[in-house]
Amino acid sequence: MIAPRPFKYKCPKCGYSKIIKPKSDVINPVGMSSVCPKCKIQMGSVELNILEEAITQLSLWK
Ligand SMILES: [Zn+2]
């Protein structure tokens, strides 16, 4: 079983970011809103850094 890797959306304009956990939060990440709530522009998906990934792993235990 392969768990989808978490990632985050990051706004290139203001730096707003939102972590997406495909396994526990949504089945289809494409359906998630990836528009910055401030700028109303499309955010890009980026890899999590090590710290963020650790936090994500911990939260999966709940
Ligand atoms: Zn923004």
N, CA, C, O and the ligand as a Tripos MOL2 file, in Angstrom:
@<TRIPOS>MOLECULE
protein
  249   247    63     0     0
PROTEIN
NO_CHARGES

@<TRIPOS>ATOM
      1 N           0.8540   -1.2010    0.0000 N.3       1 MET1
      2 CA          0.0000    0.0000    0.0000 C.3       1 MET1
      3 C           0.8800    1.2370    0.0000 C.2       1 MET1
      4 O           1.7710    1.3830    0.8370 O.2       1 MET1
      5 N           0.6260    2.0990   -0.9230 N.am      2 ILE2
      6 CA          1.4320    3.3200   -1.0270 C.3       2 ILE2
      7 C           0.5970    4.5170   -0.5840 C.2       2 ILE2
      8 O          -0.4440    4.8130   -1.1700 O.2       2 ILE2
      9 N           1.0630    5.1930    0.4500 N.am      3 ALA3
     10 CA          0.3710    6.3870    0.9040 C.3       3 ALA3
     11 C           0.8630    7.5880    0.1060 C.2       3 ALA3
     12 O           2.0660    7.7710   -0.0810 O.2       3 ALA3
     13 N          -0.0630    8.3890   -0.3560 N.am      4 PRO4
     14 CA          0.3520    9.5860   -1.0930 C.3       4 PRO4
     15 C           1.1460   10.5120   -0.1860 C.2       4 PRO4
     16 O           0.7950   10.6880    0.9810 O.2       4 PRO4
     17 N           2.1960   11.0970   -0.7020 N.am      5 ARG5
     18 CA          2.9990   11.9940    0.1120 C.3       5 ARG5
     19 C           2.2800   13.3240    0.2950 C.2       5 ARG5
     20 O           1.6970   13.8750   -0.6380 O.2       5 ARG5
     21 N           2.3400   13.8230    1.5310 N.am      6 PRO6
     22 CA          1.7610   15.1470    1.7460 C.3       6 PRO6
     23 C           2.5630   16.2150    1.0070 C.2       6 PRO6
     24 O           3.7490   16.0480    0.7250 O.2       6 PRO6
     25 N           1.8940   17.2890    0.7110 N.am      7 PHE7
     26 CA          2.5650   18.4010    0.0360 C.3       7 PHE7
     27 C           1.8720   19.6640    0.4830 C.2       7 PHE7
     28 O           0.9300   19.6110    1.2730 O.2       7 PHE7
     29 N           2.3120   20.7670    0.0030 N.am      8 LYS8
     30 CA          1.5900   21.9840    0.3570 C.3       8 LYS8
     31 C           1.4580   22.8940   -0.8380 C.2       8 LYS8
     32 O           2.2640   22.8860   -1.7680 O.2       8 LYS8
     33 N           0.4120   23.6690   -0.7670 N.am      9 TYR9
     34 CA          0.2300   24.7260   -1.7420 C.3       9 TYR9
     35 C           0.8730   25.9830   -1.1860 C.2       9 TYR9
     36 O           0.7060   26.3120   -0.0110 O.2       9 TYR9
     37 N           1.5940   26.6700   -2.0220 N.am     10 LYS10
     38 CA          2.1880   27.9230   -1.5840 C.3      10 LYS10
     39 C           1.9120   29.0200   -2.5970 C.2      10 LYS10
     40 O           2.1070   28.8520   -3.8010 O.2      10 LYS10
     41 N           1.4530   30.1450   -2.0750 N.am     11 CYS11
     42 CA          1.1740   31.2860   -2.9330 C.3      11 CYS11
     43 C           2.4880   31.9790   -3.2970 C.2      11 CYS11
     44 O           3.2530   32.3610   -2.4110 O.2      11 CYS11
     45 N           2.7470   32.1400   -4.5770 N.am     12 PRO12
     46 CA          3.9990   32.7760   -4.9970 C.3      12 PRO12
     47 C           4.0170   34.2670   -4.7120 C.2      12 PRO12
     48 O           5.0720   34.8980   -4.7790 O.2      12 PRO12
     49 N           2.8810   34.8300   -4.4010 N.am     13 LYS13
     50 CA          2.7930   36.2760   -4.2350 C.3      13 LYS13
     51 C           2.9610   36.6930   -2.7690 C.2      13 LYS13
     52 O           3.8000   37.5360   -2.4520 O.2      13 LYS13
     53 N           2.1510   36.0930   -1.8700 N.am     14 CYS14
     54 CA          2.1840   36.5330   -0.4720 C.3      14 CYS14
     55 C           2.8360   35.5010    0.4460 C.2      14 CYS14
     56 O           3.1210   35.8010    1.6060 O.2      14 CYS14
     57 N           3.0780   34.2680   -0.0660 N.am     15 GLY15
     58 CA          3.7390   33.2570    0.7540 C.3      15 GLY15
     59 C           2.7900   32.4340    1.5970 C.2      15 GLY15
     60 O           3.2410   31.5770    2.3570 O.2      15 GLY15
     61 N           1.4910   32.6620    1.4920 N.am     16 TYR16
     62 CA          0.5110   31.8410    2.1980 C.3      16 TYR16
     63 C           0.6860   30.3870    1.7900 C.2      16 TYR16
     64 O           0.8560   30.0850    0.6090 O.2      16 TYR16
     65 N           0.6430   29.4780    2.7740 N.am     17 SER17
     66 CA          0.7760   28.0690    2.4110 C.3      17 SER17
     67 C          -0.2200   27.2170    3.1640 C.2      17 SER17
     68 O          -0.6500   27.5680    4.2630 O.2      17 SER17
     69 N          -0.5810   26.1050    2.5760 N.am     18 LYS18
     70 CA         -1.5590   25.2020    3.1630 C.3      18 LYS18
     71 C          -1.0840   23.7820    2.9290 C.2      18 LYS18
     72 O          -0.8490   23.3760    1.7910 O.2      18 LYS18
     73 N          -0.9390   23.0160    4.0260 N.am     19 ILE19
     74 CA         -0.4730   21.6360    3.8960 C.3      19 ILE19
     75 C          -1.6340   20.7260    3.5290 C.2      19 ILE19
     76 O          -2.7140   20.8030    4.1140 O.2      19 ILE19
     77 N          -1.3960   19.8770    2.5630 N.am     20 ILE20
     78 CA         -2.4130   18.9420    2.0880 C.3      20 ILE20
     79 C          -1.9560   17.5260    2.4120 C.2      20 ILE20
     80 O          -0.8500   17.1270    2.0450 O.2      20 ILE20
     81 N          -2.7970   16.7720    3.0920 N.am     21 LYS21
     82 CA         -2.4890   15.3720    3.3870 C.3      21 LYS21
     83 C          -3.4660   14.4950    2.6140 C.2      21 LYS21
     84 O          -4.5950   14.2840    3.0550 O.2      21 LYS21
     85 N          -3.0450   13.9940    1.4820 N.am     22 PRO22
     86 CA         -3.9610   13.2230    0.6190 C.3      22 PRO22
     87 C          -4.5630   12.0210    1.3250 C.2      22 PRO22
     88 O          -5.7000   11.6510    1.0340 O.2      22 PRO22
     89 N          -3.8300   11.3980    2.2470 N.am     23 LYS23
     90 CA         -4.3020   10.1660    2.8770 C.3      23 LYS23
     91 C          -5.4960   10.3870    3.7990 C.2      23 LYS23
     92 O          -6.4890    9.6620    3.7400 O.2      23 LYS23
     93 N          -5.3790   11.4090    4.6550 N.am     24 SER24
     94 CA         -6.3880   11.5560    5.6970 C.3      24 SER24
     95 C          -7.4010   12.6590    5.4260 C.2      24 SER24
     96 O          -8.5140   12.6220    5.9490 O.2      24 SER24
     97 N          -7.0300   13.6200    4.6270 N.am     25 ASP25
     98 CA         -7.9140   14.7670    4.4650 C.3      25 ASP25
     99 C          -8.8280   14.6620    3.2420 C.2      25 ASP25
    100 O         -10.0300   14.9160    3.3240 O.2      25 ASP25
    101 N          -8.2550   14.2940    2.1460 N.am     26 VAL26
    102 CA         -9.0390   14.2740    0.9230 C.3      26 VAL26
    103 C          -8.6540   13.0700    0.0930 C.2      26 VAL26
    104 O          -7.5290   12.5740    0.1690 O.2      26 VAL26
    105 N          -9.5910   12.6130   -0.6880 N.am     27 ILE27
    106 CA         -9.3000   11.4970   -1.5810 C.3      27 ILE27
    107 C          -8.7280   12.0280   -2.8980 C.2      27 ILE27
    108 O          -7.8140   11.4430   -3.4780 O.2      27 ILE27
    109 N          -9.2780   13.1230   -3.3420 N.am     28 ASN28
    110 CA         -8.8250   13.6920   -4.6070 C.3      28 ASN28
    111 C          -8.2900   15.1030   -4.3810 C.2      28 ASN28
    112 O          -9.0670   16.0550   -4.3020 O.2      28 ASN28
    113 N          -6.9600   15.2460   -4.2760 N.am     29 PRO29
    114 CA         -6.3720   16.5630   -3.9920 C.3      29 PRO29
    115 C          -6.6800   17.5780   -5.0730 C.2      29 PRO29
    116 O          -6.6910   18.7830   -4.8180 O.2      29 PRO29
    117 N          -6.9280   17.0990   -6.2720 N.am     30 VAL30
    118 CA         -7.2080   18.0180   -7.3750 C.3      30 VAL30
    119 C          -8.4940   18.7960   -7.1010 C.2      30 VAL30
    120 O          -8.6730   19.9240   -7.5610 O.2      30 VAL30
    121 N          -9.3840   18.1570   -6.3370 N.am     31 GLY31
    122 CA        -10.6290   18.8180   -6.0310 C.3      31 GLY31
    123 C         -10.5170   19.8770   -4.9510 C.2      31 GLY31
    124 O         -11.4390   20.6650   -4.7390 O.2      31 GLY31
    125 N          -9.3730   19.8890   -4.2680 N.am     32 MET32
    126 CA         -9.1690   20.8740   -3.2110 C.3      32 MET32
    127 C          -8.9800   22.2620   -3.8060 C.2      32 MET32
    128 O          -8.4970   22.4210   -4.9270 O.2      32 MET32
    129 N          -9.3650   23.2400   -3.0410 N.am     33 SER33
    130 CA         -9.1210   24.6040   -3.4780 C.3      33 SER33
    131 C          -7.6320   24.9120   -3.3800 C.2      33 SER33
    132 O          -7.0300   24.7600   -2.3170 O.2      33 SER33
    133 N          -7.0530   25.3360   -4.4670 N.am     34 SER34
    134 CA         -5.6400   25.6990   -4.4510 C.3      34 SER34
    135 C          -5.4770   27.1690   -4.7900 C.2      34 SER34
    136 O          -4.4480   27.6030   -5.3080 O.2      34 SER34
    137 N          -6.5290   27.9250   -4.4810 N.am     35 VAL35
    138 CA         -6.4870   29.3560   -4.7490 C.3      35 VAL35
    139 C          -6.1980   30.1040   -3.4530 C.2      35 VAL35
    140 O          -6.8290   29.8490   -2.4270 O.2      35 VAL35
    141 N          -5.2570   31.0130   -3.5020 N.am     36 CYS36
    142 CA         -4.9140   31.7950   -2.3130 C.3      36 CYS36
    143 C          -6.1050   32.6310   -1.8740 C.2      36 CYS36
    144 O          -6.6790   33.3630   -2.6810 O.2      36 CYS36
    145 N          -6.4920   32.5300   -0.5810 N.am     37 PRO37
    146 CA         -7.6490   33.2900   -0.0920 C.3      37 PRO37
    147 C          -7.4000   34.8010   -0.0760 C.2      37 PRO37
    148 O          -8.3430   35.5920   -0.0560 O.2      37 PRO37
    149 N          -6.1550   35.1810   -0.0840 N.am     38 LYS38
    150 CA         -5.8350   36.6230   -0.0790 C.3      38 LYS38
    151 C          -5.7450   37.2020   -1.4870 C.2      38 LYS38
    152 O          -6.3460   38.2280   -1.8040 O.2      38 LYS38
    153 N          -4.9650   36.4990   -2.3280 N.am     39 CYS39
    154 CA         -4.6500   37.0420   -3.6500 C.3      39 CYS39
    155 C          -5.5980   36.5560   -4.7350 C.2      39 CYS39
    156 O          -5.6720   37.1390   -5.8170 O.2      39 CYS39
    157 N          -6.3290   35.4740   -4.4330 N.am     40 LYS40
    158 CA         -7.2470   34.8890   -5.4060 C.3      40 LYS40
    159 C          -6.5310   34.4100   -6.6620 C.2      40 LYS40
    160 O          -7.0730   34.4570   -7.7660 O.2      40 LYS40
    161 N          -5.3110   33.9530   -6.4690 N.am     41 ILE41
    162 CA         -4.5920   33.3980   -7.6140 C.3      41 ILE41
    163 C          -4.2370   31.9470   -7.3230 C.2      41 ILE41
    164 O          -4.2500   31.5160   -6.1700 O.2      41 ILE41
    165 N          -3.9220   31.2070   -8.3580 N.am     42 GLN42
    166 CA         -3.5890   29.7960   -8.2250 C.3      42 GLN42
    167 C          -2.2590   29.6320   -7.4880 C.2      42 GLN42
    168 O          -1.2680   30.2750   -7.8350 O.2      42 GLN42
    169 N          -2.2420   28.7830   -6.4850 N.am     43 MET43
    170 CA         -1.0050   28.5030   -5.7630 C.3      43 MET43
    171 C          -0.3180   27.2930   -6.3810 C.2      43 MET43
    172 O          -0.9680   26.4430   -6.9900 O.2      43 MET43
    173 N           0.9800   27.2210   -6.2230 N.am     44 GLY44
    174 CA          1.7180   26.0770   -6.7470 C.3      44 GLY44
    175 C           1.9190   25.0440   -5.6600 C.2      44 GLY44
    176 O           2.0010   25.3890   -4.4810 O.2      44 GLY44
    177 N           1.9990   23.7740   -6.0470 N.am     45 SER45
    178 CA          2.2570   22.7300   -5.0610 C.3      45 SER45
    179 C           3.7590   22.5550   -4.8850 C.2      45 SER45
    180 O           4.5060   22.4860   -5.8610 O.2      45 SER45
    181 N           4.1890   22.4860   -3.6370 N.am     46 VAL46
    182 CA          5.6100   22.3290   -3.3390 C.3      46 VAL46
    183 C           5.8050   21.2130   -2.3210 C.2      46 VAL46
    184 O           4.8730   20.8600   -1.5990 O.2      46 VAL46
    185 N           7.0000   20.6620   -2.2630 N.am     47 GLU47
    186 CA          7.3010   19.6130   -1.2950 C.3      47 GLU47
    187 C           7.4070   20.2210    0.1040 C.2      47 GLU47
    188 O           7.7800   21.3820    0.2710 O.2      47 GLU47
    189 N           7.0660   19.3990    1.1070 N.am     48 LEU48
    190 CA          7.2230   19.8360    2.4800 C.3      48 LEU48
    191 C           8.6940   19.7940    2.8610 C.2      48 LEU48
    192 O           9.4530   18.9630    2.3620 O.2      48 LEU48
    193 N           9.0900   20.7010    3.7520 N.am     49 ASN49
    194 CA         10.4380   20.5690    4.2940 C.3      49 ASN49
    195 C          10.4200   19.5190    5.4080 C.2      49 ASN49
    196 O           9.3560   19.0280    5.7850 O.2      49 ASN49
    197 N          11.5780   19.1820    5.9230 N.am     50 ILE50
    198 CA         11.6850   18.0780    6.8880 C.3      50 ILE50
    199 C          10.8350   18.3250    8.1340 C.2      50 ILE50
    200 O          10.1740   17.4110    8.6270 O.2      50 ILE50
    201 N          10.8520   19.5290    8.6300 N.am     51 LEU51
    202 CA         10.0930   19.8400    9.8410 C.3      51 LEU51
    203 C           8.5940   19.6890    9.6000 C.2      51 LEU51
    204 O           7.8760   19.0900   10.4000 O.2      51 LEU51
    205 N           8.1510   20.2320    8.5090 N.am     52 GLU52
    206 CA          6.7200   20.1470    8.1980 C.3      52 GLU52
    207 C           6.2950   18.6960    7.9890 C.2      52 GLU52
    208 O           5.1960   18.2920    8.3700 O.2      52 GLU52
    209 N           7.1850   17.9260    7.3790 N.am     53 GLU53
    210 CA          6.8590   16.5230    7.1390 C.3      53 GLU53
    211 C           6.7500   15.7620    8.4570 C.2      53 GLU53
    212 O           5.8870   14.8970    8.6110 O.2      53 GLU53
    213 N           7.6290   16.0870    9.4080 N.am     54 ALA54
    214 CA          7.5870   15.4450   10.7210 C.3      54 ALA54
    215 C           6.2660   15.7610   11.4280 C.2      54 ALA54
    216 O           5.6560   14.8870   12.0430 O.2      54 ALA54
    217 N           5.8450   16.9930   11.3340 N.am     55 ILE55
    218 CA          4.5830   17.3990   11.9600 C.3      55 ILE55
    219 C           3.4230   16.6380   11.3350 C.2      55 ILE55
    220 O           2.5130   16.1790   12.0260 O.2      55 ILE55
    221 N           3.4750   16.5150   10.0340 N.am     56 THR56
    222 CA          2.4260   15.8000    9.3240 C.3      56 THR56
    223 C           2.3690   14.3380    9.7470 C.2      56 THR56
    224 O           1.2910   13.7740    9.9370 O.2      56 THR56
    225 N           3.5420   13.7340    9.8910 N.am     57 GLN57
    226 CA          3.5890   12.3290   10.3100 C.3      57 GLN57
    227 C           2.9830   12.1520   11.6980 C.2      57 GLN57
    228 O           2.2390   11.2010   11.9410 O.2      57 GLN57
    229 N           3.3040   13.0690   12.6050 N.am     58 LEU58
    230 CA          2.7750   12.9840   13.9660 C.3      58 LEU58
    231 C           1.2570   13.0800   13.9630 C.2      58 LEU58
    232 O           0.5770   12.3490   14.6830 O.2      58 LEU58
    233 N           0.7420   13.9740   13.1620 N.am     59 SER59
    234 CA         -0.6940   14.2010   13.1760 C.3      59 SER59
    235 C          -1.4610   13.0020   12.6030 C.2      59 SER59
    236 O          -2.6630   12.8590   12.8280 O.2      59 SER59
    237 N          -0.7500   12.1430   11.8620 N.am     60 LEU60
    238 CA         -1.4230   10.9760   11.3020 C.3      60 LEU60
    239 C          -1.7450    9.9370   12.3710 C.2      60 LEU60
    240 O          -2.5520    9.0330   12.1530 O.2      60 LEU60
    241 N          -1.1070   10.0780   13.5240 N.am     61 TRP61
    242 CA         -1.3410    9.0910   14.5780 C.3      61 TRP61
    243 C          -2.6500    9.3160   15.3050 C.2      61 TRP61
    244 O          -3.1090    8.4250   16.0200 O.2      61 TRP61
    245 N          -3.2500   10.4470   15.1510 N.am     62 LYS62
    246 CA         -4.4990   10.7200   15.8560 C.3      62 LYS62
    247 C          -5.6080    9.8140   15.3610 C.2      62 LYS62
    248 O          -6.7370    9.9000   15.8430 O.2      62 LYS62
    249 ZN         -1.4080   35.0440   -1.8050 Zn       63 ZN63
@<TRIPOS>BOND
     1     1     2 1
     2     2     3 1
     3     3     4 2
     4     3     5 am
     5     5     6 1
     6     6     7 1
     7     7     8 2
     8     7     9 am
     9     9    10 1
    10    10    11 1
    11    11    12 2
    12    11    13 am
    13    13    14 1
    14    14    15 1
    15    15    16 2
    16    15    17 am
    17    17    18 1
    18    18    19 1
    19    19    20 2
    20    19    21 am
    21    21    22 1
    22    22    23 1
    23    23    24 2
    24    23    25 am
    25    25    26 1
    26    26    27 1
    27    27    28 2
    28    27    29 am
    29    29    30 1
    30    30    31 1
    31    31    32 2
    32    31    33 am
    33    33    34 1
    34    34    35 1
    35    35    36 2
    36    35    37 am
    37    37    38 1
    38    38    39 1
    39    39    40 2
    40    39    41 am
    41    41    42 1
    42    42    43 1
    43    43    44 2
    44    43    45 am
    45    45    46 1
    46    46    47 1
    47    47    48 2
    48    47    49 am
    49    49    50 1
    50    50    51 1
    51    51    52 2
    52    51    53 am
    53    53    54 1
    54    54    55 1
    55    55    56 2
    56    55    57 am
    57    57    58 1
    58    58    59 1
    59    59    60 2
    60    59    61 am
    61    61    62 1
    62    62    63 1
    63    63    64 2
    64    63    65 am
    65    65    66 1
    66    66    67 1
    67    67    68 2
    68    67    69 am
    69    69    70 1
    70    70    71 1
    71    71    72 2
    72    71    73 am
    73    73    74 1
    74    74    75 1
    75    75    76 2
    76    75    77 am
    77    77    78 1
    78    78    79 1
    79    79    80 2
    80    79    81 am
    81    81    82 1
    82    82    83 1
    83    83    84 2
    84    83    85 am
    85    85    86 1
    86    86    87 1
    87    87    88 2
    88    87    89 am
    89    89    90 1
    90    90    91 1
    91    91    92 2
    92    91    93 am
    93    93    94 1
    94    94    95 1
    95    95    96 2
    96    95    97 am
    97    97    98 1
    98    98    99 1
    99    99   100 2
   100    99   101 am
   101   101   102 1
   102   102   103 1
   103   103   104 2
   104   103   105 am
   105   105   106 1
   106   106   107 1
   107   107   108 2
   108   107   109 am
   109   109   110 1
   110   110   111 1
   111   111   112 2
   112   111   113 am
   113   113   114 1
   114   114   115 1
   115   115   116 2
   116   115   117 am
   117   117   118 1
   118   118   119 1
   119   119   120 2
   120   119   121 am
   121   121   122 1
   122   122   123 1
   123   123   124 2
   124   123   125 am
   125   125   126 1
   126   126   127 1
   127   127   128 2
   128   127   129 am
   129   129   130 1
   130   130   131 1
   131   131   132 2
   132   131   133 am
   133   133   134 1
   134   134   135 1
   135   135   136 2
   136   135   137 am
   137   137   138 1
   138   138   139 1
   139   139   140 2
   140   139   141 am
   141   141   142 1
   142   142   143 1
   143   143   144 2
   144   143   145 am
   145   145   146 1
   146   146   147 1
   147   147   148 2
   148   147   149 am
   149   149   150 1
   150   150   151 1
   151   151   152 2
   152   151   153 am
   153   153   154 1
   154   154   155 1
   155   155   156 2
   156   155   157 am
   157   157   158 1
   158   158   159 1
   159   159   160 2
   160   159   161 am
   161   161   162 1
   162   162   163 1
   163   163   164 2
   164   163   165 am
   165   165   166 1
   166   166   167 1
   167   167   168 2
   168   167   169 am
   169   169   170 1
   170   170   171 1
   171   171   172 2
   172   171   173 am
   173   173   174 1
   174   174   175 1
   175   175   176 2
   176   175   177 am
   177   177   178 1
   178   178   179 1
   179   179   180 2
   180   179   181 am
   181   181   182 1
   182   182   183 1
   183   183   184 2
   184   183   185 am
   185   185   186 1
   186   186   187 1
   187   187   188 2
   188   187   189 am
   189   189   190 1
   190   190   191 1
   191   191   192 2
   192   191   193 am
   193   193   194 1
   194   194   195 1
   195   195   196 2
   196   195   197 am
   197   197   198 1
   198   198   199 1
   199   199   200 2
   200   199   201 am
   201   201   202 1
   202   202   203 1
   203   203   204 2
   204   203   205 am
   205   205   206 1
   206   206   207 1
   207   207   208 2
   208   207   209 am
   209   209   210 1
   210   210   211 1
   211   211   212 2
   212   211   213 am
   213   213   214 1
   214   214   215 1
   215   215   216 2
   216   215   217 am
   217   217   218 1
   218   218   219 1
   219   219   220 2
   220   219   221 am
   221   221   222 1
   222   222   223 1
   223   223   224 2
   224   223   225 am
   225   225   226 1
   226   226   227 1
   227   227   228 2
   228   227   229 am
   229   229   230 1
   230   230   231 1
   231   231   232 2
   232   231   233 am
   233   233   234 1
   234   234   235 1
   235   235   236 2
   236   235   237 am
   237   237   238 1
   238   238   239 1
   239   239   240 2
   240   239   241 am
   241   241   242 1
   242   242   243 1
   243   243   244 2
   244   243   245 am
   245   245   246 1
   246   246   247 1
   247   247   248 2
@<TRIPOS>SUBSTRUCTURE
     1 MET1         2 RESIDUE 1 A MET
     2 ILE2         6 RESIDUE 1 A ILE
     3 ALA3        10 RESIDUE 1 A ALA
     4 PRO4        14 RESIDUE 1 A PRO
     5 ARG5        18 RESIDUE 1 A ARG
     6 PRO6        22 RESIDUE 1 A PRO
     7 PHE7        26 RESIDUE 1 A PHE
     8 LYS8        30 RESIDUE 1 A LYS
     9 TYR9        34 RESIDUE 1 A TYR
    10 LYS10       38 RESIDUE 1 A LYS
    11 CYS11       42 RESIDUE 1 A CYS
    12 PRO12       46 RESIDUE 1 A PRO
    13 LYS13       50 RESIDUE 1 A LYS
    14 CYS14       54 RESIDUE 1 A CYS
    15 GLY15       58 RESIDUE 1 A GLY
    16 TYR16       62 RESIDUE 1 A TYR
    17 SER17       66 RESIDUE 1 A SER
    18 LYS18       70 RESIDUE 1 A LYS
    19 ILE19       74 RESIDUE 1 A ILE
    20 ILE20       78 RESIDUE 1 A ILE
    21 LYS21       82 RESIDUE 1 A LYS
    22 PRO22       86 RESIDUE 1 A PRO
    23 LYS23       90 RESIDUE 1 A LYS
    24 SER24       94 RESIDUE 1 A SER
    25 ASP25       98 RESIDUE 1 A ASP
    26 VAL26      102 RESIDUE 1 A VAL
    27 ILE27      106 RESIDUE 1 A ILE
    28 ASN28      110 RESIDUE 1 A ASN
    29 PRO29      114 RESIDUE 1 A PRO
    30 VAL30      118 RESIDUE 1 A VAL
    31 GLY31      122 RESIDUE 1 A GLY
    32 MET32      126 RESIDUE 1 A MET
    33 SER33      130 RESIDUE 1 A SER
    34 SER34      134 RESIDUE 1 A SER
    35 VAL35      138 RESIDUE 1 A VAL
    36 CYS36      142 RESIDUE 1 A CYS
    37 PRO37      146 RESIDUE 1 A PRO
    38 LYS38      150 RESIDUE 1 A LYS
    39 CYS39      154 RESIDUE 1 A CYS
    40 LYS40      158 RESIDUE 1 A LYS
    41 ILE41      162 RESIDUE 1 A ILE
    42 GLN42      166 RESIDUE 1 A GLN
    43 MET43      170 RESIDUE 1 A MET
    44 GLY44      174 RESIDUE 1 A GLY
    45 SER45      178 RESIDUE 1 A SER
    46 VAL46      182 RESIDUE 1 A VAL
    47 GLU47      186 RESIDUE 1 A GLU
    48 LEU48      190 RESIDUE 1 A LEU
    49 ASN49      194 RESIDUE 1 A ASN
    50 ILE50      198 RESIDUE 1 A ILE
    51 LEU51      202 RESIDUE 1 A LEU
    52 GLU52      206 RESIDUE 1 A GLU
    53 GLU53      210 RESIDUE 1 A GLU
    54 ALA54      214 RESIDUE 1 A ALA
    55 ILE55      218 RESIDUE 1 A ILE
    56 THR56      222 RESIDUE 1 A THR
    57 GLN57      226 RESIDUE 1 A GLN
    58 LEU58      230 RESIDUE 1 A LEU
    59 SER59      234 RESIDUE 1 A SER
    60 LEU60      238 RESIDUE 1 A LEU
    61 TRP61      242 RESIDUE 1 A TRP
    62 LYS62      246 RESIDUE 1 A LYS
    63 ZN63       249 GROUP 0 **** ****
